[in-house]
Amino acid sequence: MNFLDQIGVLILTYDEAPNIGRTLGALRAFPEIVVLDSGSADATPSIVEGFANARLVARPFDEHAKQWSWGLTQCGLTRPWALALDADYLLPAELVDEISRLAPSDQISAYRANFRYCINGRPLSGALYPPVMVLFRRDRARYVQEGHTQRLVVNGVIAELKKRIDHDDRKPLCRWLQSQQRYARLEALHLLDMQRGNMRLTDRLRLTGWAAPILMFLYALIWKRCILDGWPGWFYVLQRTLAETMIALEIVDRRLQRQGAGLGAASGATRASPTDKPREG
């Protein structure tokens, strides 16, 4: 039995014309693909129309978790398993073959995939992109919002896929910068609202407002060996350092605003103090 027949693919898009054709082209063996679009103004819809196994559904974007949850429950997916992909996730033929041969036991609820990060098609020696649960039973999974993005919560055992997904975003740099500004704001708010006891080391470093950008630069360049990748590696290092710098700026800005508000309140209280009443003549 071909396991692909048990899977409905869900892809989120917004102006993904530089990516979606390559992504869908690698998914021709999957019988059902739903592209949930947030109102693309580029060629994304017409590109999707060119694939017989894909259909496009539109919904205005509000937040990542709600968008993914709506896609899983309201887009007409009927198969018990879902393969949830970003529009810049490219599945190599070896990974499609691995998925087609899966025979999960009832205890397995999801499969997690590792990534190979690419810059304009060139794979990097290393990257910071974490493993992601991309394949899961729809009736045992739900999305929750966490910071600027979503997190998938699954009930049951999580297995690992052996082959990796290529992350290869070809959108222009200006799109990345626009998105990163919004992500940085949401991530800063999330960090500032977190309970300190629940924080990971990376969260604590980000909250310092200065350590994360410096450490990210060194970590990506040296430890992840991007120094060996020429201009693509340098591009990635600068991207990740800038992303952390923008989060740090948002955190520092909010602390300054709170300090300013506190000074204003203290100044107002001082002016209203009984000891400052004019003397009676």
C-alpha positions in Angstrom: 0.0 0.0 0.0 1.3 3.4 -0.9 1.2 5.6 2.2 0.9 8.8 0.1 -2.8 7.8 -0.4 -3.3 8.4 3.3 -1.9 12.0 3.3 -3.5 15.4 2.5 -0.9 18.1 1.9 -1.5 21.6 3.4 0.6 24.6 2.3 0.2 28.2 3.4 1.0 30.9 0.9 1.1 34.7 0.5 2.8 36.0 -2.6 4.9 32.9 -3.0 5.3 32.9 -6.8 9.1 32.5 -6.5 8.7 29.3 -4.5 5.3 27.5 -4.9 5.9 26.1 -8.4 9.1 24.3 -7.3 7.4 23.1 -4.1 4.3 21.7 -5.9 6.5 20.2 -8.6 8.2 18.0 -6.0 4.7 16.8 -4.7 3.2 15.4 -7.9 3.0 11.9 -6.3 0.6 13.2 -3.6 -3.1 12.8 -4.6 -4.4 15.7 -2.5 -2.9 19.2 -2.0 -4.6 22.2 -0.5 -2.9 25.6 -0.8 -4.4 28.0 1.8 -3.7 31.5 0.5 -3.8 34.7 2.4 -4.7 37.0 -0.5 -1.7 36.8 -2.9 -1.4 39.6 -5.4 1.3 37.9 -7.5 1.1 34.8 -9.7 0.6 32.3 -6.8 -3.0 31.4 -7.7 -2.3 30.9 -11.4 0.7 28.7 -10.6 -1.4 26.5 -8.3 -4.0 26.1 -11.1 -1.3 24.4 -13.2 -1.2 21.4 -10.9 -4.0 18.9 -11.2 -3.6 17.5 -7.7 -3.7 21.0 -6.0 -6.5 23.4 -5.3 -6.4 26.9 -3.8 -8.5 28.1 -0.9 -8.4 31.7 0.3 -8.7 33.1 3.9 -7.5 36.4 5.3 -4.5 35.9 7.6 -4.9 36.7 11.3 -2.2 34.6 13.0 -0.3 31.5 12.2 -1.9 29.1 14.6 -5.4 30.1 13.5 -4.5 29.9 9.8 -3.0 26.4 10.1 -5.9 25.2 12.3 -8.5 26.5 9.8 -6.7 24.7 7.0 -6.7 21.4 8.8 -10.4 21.5 9.7 -12.2 23.8 7.2 -10.4 23.2 3.8 -12.0 19.9 3.0 -9.0 17.6 3.8 -10.4 14.1 4.1 -7.3 11.9 4.6 -6.3 10.9 8.1 -2.7 12.2 7.8 -1.6 15.7 7.0 1.7 16.9 5.6 2.0 20.6 6.6 4.5 22.6 4.6 5.6 26.1 4.2 5.8 27.2 0.5 9.6 27.2 0.6 9.9 23.6 1.8 11.1 21.4 -1.1 10.8 17.6 -0.7 13.6 15.7 -2.5 12.6 12.6 -4.4 14.3 10.4 -1.8 12.1 11.8 1.0 8.9 11.4 -1.0 10.0 7.7 -1.6 10.7 7.3 2.2 7.2 8.7 3.1 5.5 6.5 0.5 7.0 3.4 2.2 6.0 4.3 5.8 3.8 1.9 7.7 3.3 3.6 11.1 1.9 1.7 14.1 -1.1 3.0 15.9 1.2 4.5 18.6 3.0 6.8 16.1 1.2 10.1 15.8 3.7 12.2 13.9 7.0 12.3 12.0 9.6 15.0 12.5 11.9 16.2 9.7 15.3 17.8 9.7 16.2 20.5 7.1 19.0 21.4 4.7 19.1 25.2 4.4 19.7 26.6 1.0 20.5 30.0 -0.3 19.3 30.4 -4.0 19.6 26.6 -4.4 23.0 26.2 -2.8 23.0 24.1 0.4 24.8 25.5 3.4 27.3 23.6 5.6 25.0 24.2 8.6 22.1 26.3 9.7 19.9 27.0 12.7 16.6 25.8 11.3 15.2 23.4 13.9 13.5 20.0 13.2 9.8 20.3 12.5 6.8 17.9 12.9 5.5 18.0 9.3 3.6 14.7 9.0 0.9 13.9 11.6 -2.5 12.3 12.2 -5.0 15.1 11.9 -7.2 13.8 14.8 -4.3 13.9 17.3 -2.8 17.3 16.6 -3.6 20.9 17.2 -1.8 24.2 16.7 -1.0 26.9 19.3 0.5 30.3 18.9 3.9 30.8 20.4 5.7 34.1 19.8 5.7 35.1 16.2 4.8 31.6 14.9 2.8 28.4 15.5 3.7 25.3 17.4 2.2 21.9 16.7 1.0 19.9 19.8 0.7 16.1 19.2 -0.7 13.3 21.4 1.3 10.2 20.9 4.7 9.0 19.8 6.8 11.2 17.4 9.1 9.4 15.0 11.9 10.7 12.8 12.2 10.9 9.0 15.6 10.0 7.7 15.8 12.2 4.7 15.8 16.0 5.0 13.6 18.7 3.5 15.3 21.6 1.6 14.4 25.0 2.9 15.0 27.2 -0.1 13.3 30.6 0.0 13.7 32.6 -3.3 11.6 35.6 -2.4 13.3 39.0 -2.6 15.2 40.3 0.4 12.7 43.2 1.0 10.0 40.6 1.7 12.2 39.0 4.4 12.9 42.4 6.0 9.2 43.2 6.1 8.3 39.9 7.7 11.2 40.0 10.1 10.1 43.4 11.5 6.7 41.9 12.4 8.2 38.7 13.7 10.6 40.6 15.9 7.8 42.6 17.5 5.8 39.5 18.3 8.8 37.6 19.6 9.8 40.4 21.9 6.3 40.6 23.3 6.3 36.9 23.9 9.7 36.9 25.6 8.8 39.8 27.9 5.5 38.1 28.9 7.1 34.7 29.7 7.6 33.3 33.1 11.4 33.4 33.8 11.3 29.8 35.2 10.0 28.5 31.9 12.7 30.1 29.7 15.3 28.2 27.7 18.9 29.5 27.5 18.3 31.1 24.1 15.3 33.0 25.6 17.4 34.3 28.5 20.1 35.4 26.1 17.6 37.3 24.0 16.2 39.1 27.0 19.6 40.6 27.8 19.0 42.9 24.8 22.6 42.6 23.6 24.1 39.1 23.9 22.0 37.2 21.3 23.1 39.2 18.2 26.8 38.9 19.1 26.6 35.2 19.9 24.5 34.5 16.8 27.1 36.0 14.5 29.8 33.9 16.0 27.7 30.7 16.2 26.5 30.8 12.6 29.8 31.9 11.1 32.1 29.5 13.1 30.2 26.7 14.8 27.7 26.2 11.9 30.6 26.6 9.5 28.9 29.1 7.2 32.4 30.7 6.9 33.1 27.8 4.4 30.1 28.6 2.2 31.3 31.8 0.5 28.7 34.6 -0.2 25.7 32.3 0.5 27.1 31.6 3.9 27.9 35.2 4.6 24.4 36.2 3.5 22.8 33.7 5.9 25.1 34.9 8.8 24.0 38.5 8.2 20.4 37.5 8.0 20.4 35.6 11.3 22.4 38.4 13.1 20.0 41.1 11.8 17.0 39.0 13.0 18.4 38.8 16.5 19.4 42.5 16.4 15.8 43.4 15.5 14.4 41.4 18.4 17.0 43.0 20.8 15.9 46.4 19.5 12.3 45.7 20.2 13.1 44.4 23.7 15.2 47.5 24.6 12.6 49.9 23.1 9.9 48.4 25.3 12.1 48.7 28.4 12.8 52.3 27.6 9.1 53.0 27.1 8.3 51.4 30.5 11.0 53.4 32.2 9.7 56.6 30.6 6.2 55.8 31.7 7.5 55.1 35.2 9.4 58.4 35.4 6.3 60.2 34.1 4.1 58.6 36.8 6.6 59.4 39.5 6.9 63.0 38.3 3.1 63.4 38.4 3.0 61.9 41.9 5.6 64.4 43.0 3.7 67.3 41.7 0.5 66.1 43.4 2.2 65.5 46.8 0.7 67.3 49.8 4.1 68.6 50.8 4.1 70.7 47.6 1.0 72.7 48.5 1.5 76.4 48.5 1.8 78.0 51.9 -1.2 79.6 53.4 -0.9 83.3 53.8 
